[in-house]
C-alpha cells in the first residue's frame, strides 16, 4: 500500500538510536531527519515528547524495530 501523502523527513524522528562502535565513524549513515539517542530519551526534559509538542501533533504513529532490541536489556 502506497500512501497518498508521503511523510516529510522533517516530520519523522528516529528515536532511541544506539550508535555502533567508534570504528563505524560518526557519519556511517546519513539520516534524513531529526534523531534522539537513547540517552536523550532517558534524561528530562524528554527530547521525544518535546519534539512532538513542538510540532503540534495531535496524533503520532510509532514503529518498533523488535529485531533490533537486545534481549539482555529486558532482564
N, C-alpha and C positions, 0 to 999 in steps of 0.2 A: 504494500500500500504506500503510495507516494503522497506526502502531504501537499495540500493545495497552496499553503503558505509556508515555505521553508523557514526554519528558525534562523535568525541572525546570530552570528557568533557572539555579539555583544550581549545577547540575552540568554546565554548559556554559561554556566560556571562549572568548572571541573573541580570538585571539592574532595578533600581527603587524599590528595595525591601523596604518595610516598616516593621520594626520589631514589633512584638507584645509587649504586656505589659511585664514589668520586671519579672512578675511571670512565664512567659513562659521559662525563662532561656536563656542564651546566645547561647546554642547549642541544642535547641529543635529539630531542623532539621539539619542534616549534609548535606551540599550542595556539589555536586560533582566537581564544578569548580569555577572560579572566580565570584565575585559578586561586584556590585556597588549600594550602597543605594541611596535613593532619594537625600540626601544632596550632595553626590559626583557628581550627575548629574547636580546640580544647580550651583555649585561653579567652577569657572575656576581654573586651567585647567580642562576641561571636562574629567572625567575618562573614559567614554564610547568611545568617539572619539579617545582618546589617546590609548586605548586598541585595537581598530580596526586598527589604523595606525601602532601600534607596531607589529601587526601580519601580516601586509602587505596584508590584504584582499582587493580584488577588488570588491567583491560583498558581501552583507550581507542579511540575512533573518531576519525579525522582526515579533515577535508574541506578540500580546497584549492580556492579560487576562482581557477582559472587565468586567467580572463578579466580578473582584477584585477591580474595581475602585469605589471610593466613589462619589456619586452624588454631595455632598456638595463641593467637590474640583473644580467643574465646575461652581459654582455660584458666 
